[in-house]
Amino acid sequence: MPEQEILEDEQIEVLGARVHNLKNIDVTIPRNKLVVITGLSGSGKSSLAFDTIYAEGQRRYIETFSAYARQFLGNLERPDVDKINGLSPVISIEQKTTSKNPRSTVGTVTEIYDFLRLLFARASVAYSYKTGEKMVSYTDEKIRELIVENFEGKSINLLAPLIRSRKGHYRELFQHIAKQGFVKVRVDGEIRDIEKGMLLDRYKTHDIEVVIDRLKVTGGDDKRLKESINTAMQQGQGVLMVLEHESDTPRFYSRNLMCPTTGISYPEPEPNTFSFNSPKGACPRCNGLGQISKIDLDKIIDPEKTIKKGGLLPLGDYKQTWIFNQIEIIGDKYDFDVNTKIKDIPKEGMDVILYGSDEAFEVENKNLGVTRKYSINFEGLVNFINSQSEESKSKSIKRWAEGFMNTITCPDCNGDRLRLESRHFKIGDCNISGLARMSINRLYDWLNSIQEQLDDSQKKIATEILKELRIRTGFLLDVGLDYLSLNRPARSLSGGEAQRIRLATQIGSQLVNVLYILDEPSIGLHQRDNHKLIDSLKDLRDIGNSVIVVEHDRDMIENADYIYDIGPYAGKRGGQVVAHGTHNDILNSDSLTAQYLKGKKDILVPDKRRKGSGKKITLKGAQGNNLKKVNLELELGQLIVITGVSGSGKSTLINETLYPALSRHFYKSVKDPLPFKSINGLKNIDKVIDIDQSPIGRTPRSNPATYTGVLSNIRELFANLPESKIRGYKPGRFSFNVKGGRCETCEGAGIRVIEMNFLPDVYVPCETCQGKRFNRETLEVRYKGKSIADVLEMSVNTAVGFFENIPKIFNKLKTLQDVGLGYITLGQ
């Protein structure tokens, strides 16, 4: 489909795009099609898709806000483009890392868990966590009918429960009850008269009920019974007890959900009852995180060392300080000193060191025959570390405290994050935590089968919610994420998984006439599931949207309606449209992409494999997450690939088991590996380095030269030049981050920010240094005719030749060039 055949009202027209390395290009993209922008890395694909089209779409959206609203929004720079016509509202699904919030899960990100919460709030059945019985709730009239039915002709006590299994003397409570006109209470199963000054043992646990009325139940409209029930409900906050004379077993009735045997009651369910991000639903022990930090005594004490030689690891070696003086006093009482090995200290003394004490005591000095009085006022190491972890505002102190802790599954909720009551609401045989633990495909099956188990009332309530849940889980299945579960933490997802989750969420929103831009969504996806992703993008297109995908994947290119190939090379030598059209049009061109698609070029497979060093690292019995006691044997000195379908356990084995185990061994890292039996061969390596997908630059001052450390070597080279030595310049003179050699007008940034109040800030080159970052005196120092600013403007390819005689600089630059980054500039 040649470009001129695209009708004007069915196209997005980009004229004069010059963002980054784009060479003033014009692009016409068909609407409501699946369009792939491809080309080699660094050619300008993302500059066109995200930094031009998406950036302009966002800027136009912000401009629809009032001037007042715009002043509170972030900066949106106008992309360097002459004109963009036919632009729809734009949604970007990028490769940005997922939320690091420990409260964010697959269920919350996709909003499936929100629909589940609504389902359980409206259609679940409550069960007692003590007896397993179905919870009941009644109206006051129904309670009267049940009392008449069960106790007609019998004498009963009507009681209102006030205190359930709590300690205290309750003198004020008895006084308050007496002032209201009540004369009897039932205390711990015994009915007693309220007496003046009445109180209980404050250290024992008590149950207290006030006796509202003693009466004989008769049939018919009993006004006294009605009034007594109403009074009991007011006093007992919706719960009353009926106790037959000469009986010790009460029967409970409640307006709330209540266990008919034990009388425990639940509040009426609402969506927040099932939210681990709400106090109403979160487990009180772990606050809804599913994990708690617990002190590891092995990280606090070294049993083979003495206190003097650092046996108490948080304190280090003995010093003349208050805390060691307190420990010496504890030693006087429990018969040890600072030269006693930790393992030989009596348990009672060790408990005081760890958990503290506040007491006074006397110790007899046998040698001098005198008795001395001491007092211990010691918080204890465990309590101190816990308090620092929870209360300190210093990040470094918190990190220090957490170094002595292990993260363990919360023992109260077993990692389900919800309080006990919330986990005892069920639909069928499942509570909401059980559903959150299911894989998506099992959850989908449950959603399809549960309708048959609901009664008529539940069906009416649940039908629409279940329909929405089936649709949303179906979208996750369509993008190949059937193996995930709703309780999977979002921060544990790979970049590809996170992007496909966002894609499924967008498909679920059912928006139309929207332009979606995706950044290499096939990353992290096994070829087996590639068709699921492509079908999902086609579905997004077919409901009336335009889809632009920045992609290298062959399957995606072959399934595209239209393709733009950007090149011909990377960096300054790229930024041009080298081919465009349908898949056949691309194949008929001679672009680099086309040559690989046609098989003219290929990645050569080596004839001979590297033998390696002959040494090994062996990991045995890995069983974290879904691993089934896996044994891993790695031959060192080789390039090793761990592969398998998405969700098979690759990241669990390497990133969460092997790497943390090695990091803990070499660097004493805090993170614990997932469970494994043993690891051998650690003596065969001396360090481990993790290269992950997290972004490397957090500040505008960060660039390839500073990140790789080569700028330090370049600054040293400039500082050693004769001109620098004559002037007394040190390496710091050639840094744009410190005073001295940098331009102070822009403080080394090279640009100045002009604040425009409610308009986006404008960035202009510094009028003093013209964007060179350094002052005139610094720029006068030159190496081979180039100033430090000229060097930062060089591409890596140019700099490799420029510094070929300086090994320290050359080796780092050559590495950048070897991994295909020769096109970037040192100061980019």
HUGIQUI-V409649 format. One record per residue. N is the residue number from 1. RES is the residue in one small letter. PSI is psi in whole degrees, 0 to 359 (NA if undefined). Layout:
n->[N/N]
res->[RES/RES]
psi->[PSI/PSI]
This chain:
n->[1/2/3/4/5/6/7/8/9/10/11/12/13/14/15/16/17/18/19/20/21/22/23/24/25/26/27/28/29/30/31/32/33/34/35/36/37/38/39/40/41/42/43/44/45/46/47/48/49/50/51/52/53/54/55/56/57/58/59/60/61/62/63/64/65/66/67/68/69/70/71/72/73/74/75/76/77/78/79/80/81/82/83/84/85/86/87/88/89/90/91/92/93/94/95/96/97/98/99/100/101/102/103/104/105/106/107/108/109/110/111/112/113/114/115/116/117/118/119/120/121/122/123/124/125/126/127/128/129/130/131/132/133/134/135/136/137/138/139/140/141/142/143/144/145/146/147/148/149/150/151/152/153/154/155/156/157/158/159/160/161/162/163/164/165/166/167/168/169/170/171/172/173/174/175/176/177/178/179/180/181/182/183/184/185/186/187/188/189/190/191/192/193/194/195/196/197/198/199/200/201/202/203/204/205/206/207/208/209/210/211/212/213/214/215/216/217/218/219/220/221/222/223/224/225/226/227/228/229/230/231/232/233/234/235/236/237/238/239/240/241/242/243/244/245/246/247/248/249/250/251/252/253/254/255/256/257/258/259/260/261/262/263/264/265/266/267/268/269/270/271/272/273/274/275/276/277/278/279/280/281/282/283/284/285/286/287/288/289/290/291/292/293/294/295/296/297/298/299/300/301/302/303/304/305/306/307/308/309/310/311/312/313/314/315/316/317/318/319/320/321/322/323/324/325/326/327/328/329/330/331/332/333/334/335/336/337/338/339/340/341/342/343/344/345/346/347/348/349/350/351/352/353/354/355/356/357/358/359/360/361/362/363/364/365/366/367/368/369/370/371/372/373/374/375/376/377/378/379/380/381/382/383/384/385/386/387/388/389/390/391/392/393/394/395/396/397/398/399/400/401/402/403/404/405/406/407/408/409/410/411/412/413/414/415/416/417/418/419/420/421/422/423/424/425/426/427/428/429/430/431/432/433/434/435/436/437/438/439/440/441/442/443/444/445/446/447/448/449/450/451/452/453/454/455/456/457/458/459/460/461/462/463/464/465/466/467/468/469/470/471/472/473/474/475/476/477/478/479/480/481/482/483/484/485/486/487/488/489/490/491/492/493/494/495/496/497/498/499/500/501/502/503/504/505/506/507/508/509/510/511/512/513/514/515/516/517/518/519/520/521/522/523/524/525/526/527/528/529/530/531/532/533/534/535/536/537/538/539/540/541/542/543/544/545/546/547/548/549/550/551/552/553/554/555/556/557/558/559/560/561/562/563/564/565/566/567/568/569/570/571/572/573/574/575/576/577/578/579/580/581/582/583/584/585/586/587/588/589/590/591/592/593/594/595/596/597/598/599/600/601/602/603/604/605/606/607/608/609/610/611/612/613/614/615/616/617/618/619/620/621/622/623/624/625/626/627/628/629/630/631/632/633/634/635/636/637/638/639/640/641/642/643/644/645/646/647/648/649/650/651/652/653/654/655/656/657/658/659/660/661/662/663/664/665/666/667/668/669/670/671/672/673/674/675/676/677/678/679/680/681/682/683/684/685/686/687/688/689/690/691/692/693/694/695/696/697/698/699/700/701/702/703/704/705/706/707/708/709/710/711/712/713/714/715/716/717/718/719/720/721/722/723/724/725/726/727/728/729/730/731/732/733/734/735/736/737/738/739/740/741/742/743/744/745/746/747/748/749/750/751/752/753/754/755/756/757/758/759/760/761/762/763/764/765/766/767/768/769/770/771/772/773/774/775/776/777/778/779/780/781/782/783/784/785/786/787/788/789/790/791/792/793/794/795/796/797/798/799/800/801/802/803/804/805/806/807/808/809/810/811/812/813/814/815/816/817/818/819/820/821/822/823/824/825/826/827/828]
res->[m/p/e/q/e/i/l/e/d/e/q/i/e/v/l/g/a/r/v/h/n/l/k/n/i/d/v/t/i/p/r/n/k/l/v/v/i/t/g/l/s/g/s/g/k/s/s/l/a/f/d/t/i/y/a/e/g/q/r/r/y/i/e/t/f/s/a/y/a/r/q/f/l/g/n/l/e/r/p/d/v/d/k/i/n/g/l/s/p/v/i/s/i/e/q/k/t/t/s/k/n/p/r/s/t/v/g/t/v/t/e/i/y/d/f/l/r/l/l/f/a/r/a/s/v/a/y/s/y/k/t/g/e/k/m/v/s/y/t/d/e/k/i/r/e/l/i/v/e/n/f/e/g/k/s/i/n/l/l/a/p/l/i/r/s/r/k/g/h/y/r/e/l/f/q/h/i/a/k/q/g/f/v/k/v/r/v/d/g/e/i/r/d/i/e/k/g/m/l/l/d/r/y/k/t/h/d/i/e/v/v/i/d/r/l/k/v/t/g/g/d/d/k/r/l/k/e/s/i/n/t/a/m/q/q/g/q/g/v/l/m/v/l/e/h/e/s/d/t/p/r/f/y/s/r/n/l/m/c/p/t/t/g/i/s/y/p/e/p/e/p/n/t/f/s/f/n/s/p/k/g/a/c/p/r/c/n/g/l/g/q/i/s/k/i/d/l/d/k/i/i/d/p/e/k/t/i/k/k/g/g/l/l/p/l/g/d/y/k/q/t/w/i/f/n/q/i/e/i/i/g/d/k/y/d/f/d/v/n/t/k/i/k/d/i/p/k/e/g/m/d/v/i/l/y/g/s/d/e/a/f/e/v/e/n/k/n/l/g/v/t/r/k/y/s/i/n/f/e/g/l/v/n/f/i/n/s/q/s/e/e/s/k/s/k/s/i/k/r/w/a/e/g/f/m/n/t/i/t/c/p/d/c/n/g/d/r/l/r/l/e/s/r/h/f/k/i/g/d/c/n/i/s/g/l/a/r/m/s/i/n/r/l/y/d/w/l/n/s/i/q/e/q/l/d/d/s/q/k/k/i/a/t/e/i/l/k/e/l/r/i/r/t/g/f/l/l/d/v/g/l/d/y/l/s/l/n/r/p/a/r/s/l/s/g/g/e/a/q/r/i/r/l/a/t/q/i/g/s/q/l/v/n/v/l/y/i/l/d/e/p/s/i/g/l/h/q/r/d/n/h/k/l/i/d/s/l/k/d/l/r/d/i/g/n/s/v/i/v/v/e/h/d/r/d/m/i/e/n/a/d/y/i/y/d/i/g/p/y/a/g/k/r/g/g/q/v/v/a/h/g/t/h/n/d/i/l/n/s/d/s/l/t/a/q/y/l/k/g/k/k/d/i/l/v/p/d/k/r/r/k/g/s/g/k/k/i/t/l/k/g/a/q/g/n/n/l/k/k/v/n/l/e/l/e/l/g/q/l/i/v/i/t/g/v/s/g/s/g/k/s/t/l/i/n/e/t/l/y/p/a/l/s/r/h/f/y/k/s/v/k/d/p/l/p/f/k/s/i/n/g/l/k/n/i/d/k/v/i/d/i/d/q/s/p/i/g/r/t/p/r/s/n/p/a/t/y/t/g/v/l/s/n/i/r/e/l/f/a/n/l/p/e/s/k/i/r/g/y/k/p/g/r/f/s/f/n/v/k/g/g/r/c/e/t/c/e/g/a/g/i/r/v/i/e/m/n/f/l/p/d/v/y/v/p/c/e/t/c/q/g/k/r/f/n/r/e/t/l/e/v/r/y/k/g/k/s/i/a/d/v/l/e/m/s/v/n/t/a/v/g/f/f/e/n/i/p/k/i/f/n/k/l/k/t/l/q/d/v/g/l/g/y/i/t/l/g/q]
psi->[96/155/325/344/349/120/149/321/1/30/157/121/122/120/127/48/124/18/134/245/9/134/62/47/153/133/136/114/125/142/158/35/163/108/130/130/117/181/164/161/134/5/340/13/307/329/322/311/309/312/348/293/309/318/320/323/317/319/319/324/315/326/345/346/163/160/325/316/324/336/344/355/165/176/133/107/141/124/155/85/144/313/144/122/150/25/127/169/137/136/128/134/94/180/25/151/152/172/134/3/124/346/351/127/172/320/319/323/318/352/6/321/328/321/324/320/318/319/314/329/333/336/10/166/133/143/148/133/353/315/346/1/155/131/149/156/145/157/163/322/321/323/318/317/318/322/316/318/319/337/17/130/0/153/131/159/130/119/153/118/133/316/132/110/56/151/156/163/334/31/315/326/315/321/317/319/316/322/335/357/4/145/346/149/158/115/118/41/359/127/127/154/145/123/158/131/15/133/164/173/116/342/1/156/135/153/128/129/141/136/111/317/152/118/165/128/127/154/177/194/92/102/320/318/318/313/321/321/317/317/318/321/322/315/321/11/52/4/138/161/142/123/116/144/141/21/148/358/108/163/136/146/144/148/332/176/129/145/122/342/309/340/359/144/152/149/158/134/145/166/322/343/335/15/125/0/8/141/336/336/340/142/126/338/313/3/34/9/340/354/153/158/130/137/133/109/333/338/353/324/145/104/339/350/160/165/323/326/20/25/334/97/322/337/335/201/160/136/158/79/168/318/323/329/319/318/324/323/318/320/323/323/320/14/56/169/185/349/3/135/146/319/342/357/134/148/320/319/320/324/321/319/319/319/358/170/157/88/161/146/168/142/131/126/107/328/319/347/29/157/130/144/135/160/138/129/74/125/329/139/317/313/322/314/319/316/322/322/322/328/338/141/352/126/323/321/318/317/321/314/319/343/342/11/158/145/122/160/135/123/340/316/359/35/1/349/345/155/165/313/319/331/0/23/128/151/120/233/8/137/174/330/322/322/322/334/340/149/159/321/325/321/319/318/319/318/327/335/342/335/325/338/358/149/177/318/315/322/317/319/319/344/308/322/316/323/314/320/319/320/313/319/327/323/323/322/322/330/15/28/34/340/346/163/159/334/6/123/137/329/347/358/147/167/319/319/317/320/322/329/317/324/314/323/320/320/321/335/339/34/153/164/38/147/116/134/123/145/101/63/344/352/133/2/127/147/332/326/6/320/331/318/314/318/324/319/323/322/318/320/317/337/1/34/159/136/121/127/124/116/151/349/131/314/318/318/318/334/0/149/327/146/138/126/116/142/216/339/194/165/222/339/6/209/19/154/114/340/151/158/202/179/319/323/319/317/328/350/178/29/165/320/315/323/324/322/323/351/6/326/151/163/116/137/129/140/326/133/151/137/327/181/348/353/161/158/129/122/127/145/33/125/29/149/245/8/138/72/56/138/131/127/115/120/122/158/17/161/116/134/133/117/176/168/160/131/8/342/14/307/324/317/314/304/330/353/297/307/312/326/316/319/322/323/315/325/6/40/156/325/129/139/160/162/136/165/308/162/131/157/13/334/347/351/161/356/165/138/132/121/106/192/7/145/147/336/123/356/148/341/352/134/172/325/319/323/319/348/358/336/327/318/322/320/321/321/313/324/337/0/149/319/320/319/322/320/349/26/135/172/327/338/333/23/135/6/352/156/153/289/346/165/122/346/314/4/39/4/336/347/159/143/120/111/131/25/253/354/161/146/146/133/123/147/142/127/342/310/357/35/5/350/337/160/170/318/320/321/346/342/123/146/120/37/2/134/173/326/321/322/318/338/349/147/163/321/317/317/329/316/324/323/27/339/4/92/318/318/316/316/319/318/323/324/317/318/320/331/13/20/28/342/342/153/154/328/17/NA]
